[in-house]
Amino acid sequence: MICELGAAGTTLDDVGCDEAMAVLHIYVDLAAAGQDPAERYPGVAAHFAACGACAEDFAGLLMAAASD
């Protein structure tokens, strides 16, 4: 993963790559269960909006979770 932290679009609410990856499994589980993980983790949602690499990790894990 190559993070684009600091790229245009990064906000103060952005938790950064390390924190986003620390809760990624929970974020994926919530999304796979039909819940809105951004309500619980708005800083992670802000990070995924700003960091394409982390957003791709999330999308890939969500697809894998959906195929189970």
Order of alpha helices (4+ residues) and beta strands (2+ residues): alpha-alpha-alpha-alpha-alpha
